[in-house]
Amino acid sequence: MERVTSTPLLAYLGLGTLAYISFLIADTAYCFLRPSLLHRYLHSSATTTGVATASQEDNAPWALITGASDGIGYGFAQELLSRGCNVILHGRNQAKLEKCSAALLTAYPARQTKLFVADASTGSMDADALLTLVAGLNLTVLVNNVGGTHPLSEPFKAAPEYTDAEVAQVINLNAGFTTLVTKTLLPVLAHRTPALVLNIGSLSYLGGPWVSVYAGTKAYLMSYSIALAAEMLADGRDVTVHAVLVGAVSTAGLNRKTSFFIPSARVMAAATLDRAGAGGVFITPFWPHALQAFALQMLPQSIVQRVLIKAISRLKDGPVEKRD
């Protein structure tokens, strides 16, 4: 009798599991099947105001990219400039930003750049200076890319080895500065709709050894993005918010060769822009990373922990350069 009554229960469990897996597959595929809506956000100011300004150049869209002096941020600058968008480059090193700006303008002479110099790890930001910088610009895109572990004496550290200052700096760099910049610029973006906010996260939010504080800040960005997207919807603002889940990327900070699962910074940026507006709040735009994320979602937490320990151990033991 037990065998007879348990059969329907097992069948329902099997159907439920199959439905869950099917949903995850459909959710992952949806982002890649829909066309990019980036063109919605790279619009002229005349589109929003209905009144043409002095020149077509005055109408050009602008994007602010935090952490733009190298890595994925610089890749976003290259991609956005190539797609007709002017950019504001943020970084903490004035000389390095000027060098980046010169190289970008040489490659894209028809475009414009501006610089926003601020140390994202300090826990403060001059909001008035930022608002003055963007005043009069058709700012329609915000890329919150700044982050990392460069305030640390070494990139991978056990939790008890952090100094109090390092804890604060990593939190400020990866979460605090993004929150300050976003809350300052949201009213500007809301007047230039449709607008786009990209919060660059990491698959490390799943947790892993020797990156506990960093992983925690990336989990914060996910929750913050969900709440912000809900707020925009509730307030009737046409501002799309994405939390972008990123795996390993070949950058100066992570000295790894490109491979099937490790794209270059520019390829990562291009993939993100190609999926803008095409999914829900969470997007994993580089499809090999999406495969990794899907696989991790399917595994028990105990196995995920072992996978992450092995992956981060390889990074920890490999050559890693410190950023300027």
Summary of the structure (lengths in Angstrom):
residues: 324
radius of gyration: 21.1
end to end distance: 70.6
largest distance: 83.3
contacts: 1031
relative contact order: 0.14
helix: 54%
strand: 12%
